[in-house]
Amino acid sequence: MAENTEKKDQDSYQPETTKKSTKEYYDDALNIFIAAKRTISDTVRISPIYFFGMFGTIFLISVMPFFSSWINSKVIDELVLIVTGGNPQVSPELSRWIVVSVLFLLFNGIIDTINQFFELNLYFDYTRYINETVTEKLSLLDIEYYEDPETNNLLQKVKENYGHRPQNFMTNFLWLTSSAIRIVSACIIIISFSKTLILLLFVVTIPSLINNIIFGRRNWGIWDAKAETKRDYWWSRDYLTRESALMELKIFKARNYILNRVNELFYNFQKEEIKIERKRSLTNLVLDIISAVGFGIIFIFLITAVLATKITIGGFSFYISSTRQLQDAFGTFFRRLSRVYEHGLYVVDIYKVLDLEKRIIPGEKILDVKLEPPEIKFKDVGFKYPGTEKYILKNFDLTIKPGTKIAIVGENGAGKTTLIKLLMRFYDVTKGDIFIDRINIKDLSFEDWYSKVGTLFQEFNTYHYDAKTNISIGNPLYLEDLERVIKSAKKSGAHEFIKEYEKGYDEVLSKAFGGIRPSWGQWQRIALARAFFKDAPILILDEPTSAIDPKAEFEIFEQLFEFAHDKTVIIISHRFSTVRNADRIIVLDKGKIVEDGSHQDLMNINGGIYKNAFELQRRGYE
């Protein structure tokens, strides 16, 4: 359980590696130690019986080989006495030791079985706990963490590894104690016979272990590349296995380029590792020869002790077995330690994510309105994204009266989507205030505020669930309300194609799960139905019909304005045919309102941004 091509001229993708200083290794060790304490604390809290059961059986498993060798030595000594005594019969003493040996083997098997039971259940309990904890944390993080490149790299590493690294770290750490117990036990036994022997064993064993640690560090340095380079490899490889990406790659004949990029990245990682392994093998060969000579000396040392009658032949067997146990325990200890180190670095990252604090703190106030839309007011708002100096919005003022159908248009980068992010409080304003019915948005409860808003973002989710769930997930309180689902689907135009599915609203919307895959325009209608399904007093639509043809778009918006006659609707769109029927159209440019009015008002502005863009787009449709 513990561990469970043709090359063309192109850029070379070298992995970016860094050599760690001694201080960095010390810092890593300290952080891993702290992570280990937290992991053990979590494990004891969630599964105390299985944890202490596993630890207890690990202790027994660690010392039992020495008891087994000791029992065998007694059997050997009794056999020697019988043979040398000239009476080749099984003595009562020999019988007793044979019985003890058999019972001990039985006990050993029972303990192994019990240990596997504890380990398996502890693994399952901890896996469930860490998956639930990390998944919940990732879902609760502020949006700005995902949009910050440095934090996003950390999140990406955690998402790729939290499914298995913590469990492997925990089990390897527990089995590391087994190796430590074996080392201490072997040292006590050998020292009780000869301090010289233990010194000789250390001289023989330690150089090989140090060598493995040094080369283990170098190997880790190769794979400890920057997150961007790793993501380049994984994302590029994903393009070669994802159906939608493969279609484009085949048409553009770009498959070989991506394949070569992936192979080159992997080759450059592997090339360095092979180089290090060659050096390690040569060094190990020399050290193995030294080790063999050293153990030859130990063997002679013990034979001399037998001949001098300092130990019996059984004792010789016992001490030889103990020296082998010590050598094996050292090797296992450092192998486990290297795994604990490797998995531990990822676990440290996981705890970094779990320790991320919320930057957007929800308030506690609740709006008085239930179904009626509130007034929305931006007052002297200034905003720049964290870590940047450029203001996206500056001295921005806007009041949206209840029930207004307002459209926000402008070029890319004008601040349209940023405005929605602030209204959803994914970010806090840098300056100024946003009020909802005269209550500062910072004082509002998230749960209450979000219950008043239905949204369709430009990058909406496409769930691999059935059509009904894809719509009703807009308001989980009514997941099984099929009548409401159909009503919402009719408003968005999704009902026309969903009813033609073989299983209707029970059809799974994913080929990977045995269903069908809607077109992007159909997905957009489904996502729009999801926004309608929530039936909130405020409806925010970010490019709601970008993948729908103009005729269908006109029909949808006719239904939308009829459906939302008593709601506040905020539409962001680049299609002016979409927004012309809005009560009010806001034109943004460089984070400021440059034009404001109805469609007719803005068309009366000669040389105006809206008028010029509308006429240019209309000519494109003619």
N, C-alpha and C positions, 0 to 999 in steps of 0.2 A: 504493500500500500504506500510505503514511503516514497517510492519512485515509479511510483507507477509511470556542332552547329556551325553553321556558316557564319563567319564574322565579317562585318562590313565596316567601312570607315565610319566611326561615330565617336561621340564623347565617351570617355572612360569614367565610370561611376565608382570612384574609390570610397570605401567606407571611412568615415571620419572617426579616428580613434584617439584616445587620450591616455597618456601614462599617468597613473596616480602616484602622488607622493606618499611618503610614510604617514604624514599627518592625515591625508585623505583616507588612507586605510584605517587609521586609528578612529577617525570620525565615523567611518562606515561601521566599524566594529561596535562603537558605542551606540550608534543609532539602531543597529541590529539587536544589540542586547536589550535596549529599551523596548523595541518591537517584540522581542521574545517574552519579556515580562508582561506586556499587554496581551499578547496572544495566549499565554498560559492563564492569565487572570480571566480572560474572556472564556477560555475553554473550561476552567474550573467552575465558572459561574453558570454556563449553559449546560454542562454535562459532567457534574462532579463524580458521579459513580463510575462512568466509563473512563474518565481521566485518571483517577486514583487507581482504578482496577488495572488500567494499562500500565501505569507507572510501576505498580507493585509487581506485576508479572514480568515486566522488563527487568526489574532488579533480580528476580529469581532466575530468569533466563540468562542473565549476565554472569551469575556466580555458579550456576549449575555445571558448566564444563569443568570447573576446578574440582568440584565434588566428585564428578564422574571420573576424572583422572586419578583422584585420591583413592576412590573405591577400586579402580582398576589396579592401582599400585598394590593395594592390599591383596587382591586376588593373585597377582604375579608373585608377590612375596610368599604367599601360602603355597603356590605351585612349586616355587624354588625349594622350599622347605621339604615338601613331599618328595620331590625328585632326588634331592641331595640326601634325604634321610633314608633312602633305599626301601621305602614302604609306599609304593605307588597306589594309594587308596585315597578316596575323597575324605578329607578330615571334616569334623564338625565345624571347625573354624572356616574352612573353605566353603562349606555349604552355606554357612551364614552369610558370607560375603557375596556368594552367587545370588542368594535370595535378595540381599540388599541391592545388588546391581540391577536385577530384574525389576524390583519395585521402583528403583530410581528411574529406570527407563520409562516405566509406566507413568510415573509422576511427571517426568519431563514432557511426555506426549500430552498429558492433561493440561499442563501449564501452557504449552504452545497453543492448544486449541482455545483455551480460555483467553489467552492474549489476542489471538486473531479475532475472537468475538468482541472483546473490548475495543480493539483498534478499529475494526470495521464500523462499529456503532459510533465511536467517537468521531471518525472521519465523516460519517453521514451527518451527524449533529452539527459539527463545526462547518461543514460545507454548506448546509442549509442556512446556518446563522450568518456566515460571511457573505453569501450571495444575497440574502435578504437585506443585510445591513448596507452593503456597498451599493446595491441597486437602488435602494431607497434614498441613499445620500446623493447619488448621481442625479436622481429625478428631482431632488429638492434644491440643487445648487442654483445659484443665480445665473441668469443667461450670460452675464458678462464674463464669468469664468470660462465658458465655452468659446467666447469670442476673443479672449486674450491668448495670443499664440503660445506664450510660455506655459500658462496653466493648461491650455488645451493639449499640449504635448504630454504633460503629466497625466491628464485624464485619459488620453489615448493609451498610454502604457498600462494604466490601471484597468481599463476596459478589456484590454487584450489578455490580462494575466490574473485577474481576481478570481477567475473560475477554478484555478488549480494551484497557483503559487502559495497562498496562505496555508492550504491543507498540507502540501508537501513540506513547507517550512515547519509546521507544527509537528508532523510525524518524524521528520529528520532530526529535529531538535530533541525530541524524546528519545529516539534511538541513539543520539549522540551521547546521552547520559549512560547508555548501556556500554558503549565503548570506554567511557571514562571509568565506569565501575570495574570493567575487565582489566584495565591498565593498573588501577590501584590494587586490585586483588592479586594480580600477577606479581607486581612489585613487592608486595608484602610477603608473598610466598618465597620469592627468589632471595630477597634480602635476609629472610630468616635463615637461609642456608649460607649465602655468601654475598657480601657487599661488592667484592671484586667482579662477580658474575653479572650483577646488575649494571655496573659501570661499563663492562664489556658489551652488554646488550645495547645500552644507549649509544655507544660509539658505533656499533654496527647499524643500528636502525635509524637514528636521527638524520644523518646526511641524506638518505633517500627520501625521507619525509619532507625535509626542507626543500629538496629539489622539486618535489611534487607541488609544494605550496608556491614556489617561485614561478613555475611554469603554469600553474593553475591561475595565478594572477594575470600572467600575460595572455592566456586564453580568454579570460574575462574581459581584458582590455579590448580585444578584437570585437567582441559582441556588445561591448558597452558603447556602441556608436551613438551619435546624436539621434534623437527621436525622429527628426525629419528624414534622415537617411533610411531608417528602418521603415518609416511609413511609405517612403518612395518604393521600397521593395514590395511591401504587402499590398499597397494600393495598385501598383503596376501588375502584380500577379493576379489581383482580383479582376482586372480588366479582361484577363485571358480566360476567366471562368464564368463571367457574368453574361447572361444571354443578351441583354440590351447593349452591352459594350461590344460583344463579339460581332454583332450585326454590322456595326459601324466600322470596326477594325477590318472585317473581311472586305467590305465595299471599298474602303480607302487603301486596302492592301498594307495596312499598318501593323498587322499581327507580328511580322518578323521584327519590326523595330521594337515593339513592346517586349517580345520574347527575348531578344538580344539584350535589352536593358535589364530585364529580370535576371537572366543568366550571368550578365557581367557583374551585377551587384553581388550575387551569391558567390560567383567565382572569386571575386576580390576578397570577400570575407574568408572563404575557405582556403584560399592560397596562403594567407598569413597564418591560419591555424595549422595547416600542413607543415609549414616551415618550422613552427614552434614545436610541433609534435616530433619532427625529425631530430631536433636538438635534444628534446626530452628523452627520446629513445636511446640516443647515443650516450647521454649522461647516465641514464638508468642502467645501461649495459655495464658501464664501468662500476657503478655503485653496487650492482647485483653481484659482480665478481668479488668486490670487497666484502659484501654481506656474506657470500658463500664461504669465503675464507674465515670470516669472523665466527660464523656458526660452526665451522669445522673446529676452530679453537675451543669454542664452548663445549662442543661434543667431547673433545679430548679431555677438557677440564673435568667434565662430569664422569667420564670413564675412569680417570685417575682417582676421583673421589670414591668410586665403587671399589676399585682395586685396593684402595687404602682403607676399605671398610668404613668410610665416613658416612656412606649412604648405601641402602640396599638396592638391588636391581629394580624393585618396585619404585623406590625413591628416585632412581635414575629416570625411569619412565615418567614419573610425576613431574620432575623438574624440566625434563625435555619438553613435555607437553605444555608446561607453564611458560617456558621461553617462547614456544611457538604461539601460544595464546597472546603473549605480550606483543610479539611482532605483528600478529594479525590485528590485534586491538588497536595498535598505533596506526596501522594502515587504514583500518575502518574508521577510526576517529577522524583522521584528516580528510578522508573522502567525504564523510558525513559533514565535517566542518565546512568543506568547500561548497557542498550543496546548501547547507544552512546559510552560508555567505551569499551564494547566488540567489536563492529564493528570498533571503532576508532583505536584499536590496529592493526587491519588488514589494515586499510587505511593508517596508519603510515608506515607499511611495503611496501604498494603499492607506496607511495611517495618515499620511500628509493630506490626502483627499478627505478622509473622514474627519480631520481636524480643521478643514476649511470652514471659516465662519461666514455666516450670512452677512452680506453687505447691505442688502435691501431688507430692512426690518419692517415687518407689517405693523400697522396700527391696530387699534381695537374698536374704532368707531364704526357704526353701521348706518347706512343711508335709510332715511325714513320711507323712501319710495319702494314699492314692490314691483309694480308692473309699469308705472309711468317712467319715462326716461328722465334722468336728471340733467341739469345744466352743467356744461363742461367749460372751464375757463382756464386758458393759459395766460399767465400774467408776468410780463417782462422776463420770459424764460430764456436762459442761455444754457447751452449744453455742448460739451466736448467729451468724446469717448475717453475712458480711463487710459492714462499713459500717452495721450496725445495733447497737442497744444492748439490744434485748429478747432474753432467753434463751428459746429454744424448748424446750430440755431443761435441767434443772437438778438436780444431785445425783442423776443417773439411774443406777440399778443394775439389771442384768438378766443372768441366766445362762441360756443355752439348752443343755441337755444334748444330746449326739449322738442323732440319730434322733427327736427330739421333733417333734410336729406342733403348732405354736404359732400362735395367731391373735392379731392386734393390732387392737383396735377402739377407736373414740372419735370424737368430733365432729371436723368440719373444723377444722384448726388445732391439733389436740391434739398433733401431733408425730410422727404415724405414718410419713408419707413421709420426713420428715427422718431418722428412725431408719434407714430403708433406705439413704438417701444416705450416711450415716456408715458403715454396714456395708459399702457398696460403695466407700467411700473416695473419693466424689466431693468430699467436704469432709473436712478434719481437725477433730477435736474442739477446742473452745476450752479445755476443762479435762478432766482425767481421762484415761482410757485405754480402748481396746477391745483385747481379747485374743482371739486365735484359737489354741486349744490352747496357752495360756500364752505365745504369741508376740505381742508388740505389733503391731497391724495396720500400723503405720507402718514396721515392719521387714520386712514381707512383700513379695515380688515381685508386681507387678500380674498378670503373666502367669500365675503359679502360683495366686494367690488367685482370679482370675476363672475359671480352669479348673475350680474347685471349685464354681462357682455357676451355676445356671440361673435366668433371670428372666423374668417377664412384667410389664412396667410398665403403668400405667394408660394412658399415651400411647405405645402400642407402634407399631412401624413396619409399614406396609403397602407391600410392595415390588411394583413393576410387573413382576415376573418370573413364571415359571410356578409352579403350586402346589407342585411338588416342591422348587424352590429356596427358596420362601417358608418352608418347614419346615426343610429341611436346612441353611439358612444359620445355624441355631442351633449347628451344629458343622461348620465348613467342611472339617474333615478327612474328613468322610463325605458330601460333597455328592452323590455319585452312588449312595449306598446307598438304593435305592428300597424295599427290604424294611424297613429301619429307619424310613424316612419313613412308610410305610403303618402300621406298628406304632404310631408316635407319633400319627398322625392318628386311629387307632381309639380311643386312650386319651382324646383330647380331643373325640371325636364329629365331627371334621371329615371323616373318611373317608366318612360316609354321603352327604354332598352332593358331595364331590370326585369320587367314582366315577361320579356321574351326568353330569359334564361331558363334552362331546363328545370332548375330548382327554384326559380323566382328569387325571392328575397333570402332564401336559404343557400343560394349559390356562393361558394367560396371564391373570393376575388384574388386568386393566386394560382398560377399553374403549378408552382412547386408543391402545393397542397391539394392537387387534384381538381382544381377549379378552373376558372377562366381568367384572362387578364384584360381588363377594360382598356380602351384607348385613353390617351392622356386627357382628351376633351371629356370623355365619359367620367374619368376620375374627378375632373374638376366639378362636374355636375353633382357627383356623389358628395364631394367635400362641401359644396354649397348647400346641399340638402342637410348635411350635418350641422351647418351654421343655422339653418332655418329651424332644425329640430330643437335647438336649445330654446328658441322662442324668448330670447332675452330682450329687454327694452332698448339696448344699444347693439347695433350690428356693424361690425367693422370688416370691410372687404378689401383685401390687398390684391389687386389685379385678378378679380374674381372670374373673368371670362377670357383670359389671354389665349386659351387653347380652344375656344369655341368660335364657330363661324359667325359673321355679323348678323345673319338672319336669326339664328338661334339665340344669339346674345340679346337682340332686340326683344324677343319674346320673353326671355328670362327676366329682363329688367322691367318689363311691363308688369309681370307677375310680382317681382320683388317690391316695386313701389306700392302695388296694391296690398301685398301681404304686410308691408312695413308702414302702413299709413299712420300708425300711432307710435312708431319707433323712431329713434335717432339712427340714421344710417350714415356712416362715414365710408366713402369709397375712394380708394387710390387706384388710378388707372392711367394707362397711356393712350387708351382709345377714347377719343372725344365723343364718339357716338354713344358710349357708355354713360358719360357724365352729363350730356346736354340737358337731360330732364331733371337734374338735381335742382333743389331750391337755391343752392348757393355753390359757387365754384371758386375754390381758392387756388391761385397760381403761385407756386413757390419758386424762388430763384435764390440760390446761395443762402438758404436758411431764413429767408424773409418773404413776407407776403407782398407780392408786387402787383397783383390784380385780384379783385374780390367782387363777386356779383353773380347774377344769373347768367345763363348762356347768352341771352339777348343783350344784357348789359355789357358783357365782355366782347361780343361781336360788334358793338358800337364803338369800340376803342380802335381807332385807326392806328395801324402799326403795332397793335398790342400783341403780346406773346401768344395769348390764347387764340386770338383771331387768326394769326398767321399759321399757327400749328394746326388749327382745325381745318382751314382751307387746304393746306398742304396734304393733310391726311385724307380729306374728302376727294381730292383729285386722284389719290392713290387707289381709291375704291371704284372710281369711274372707269 
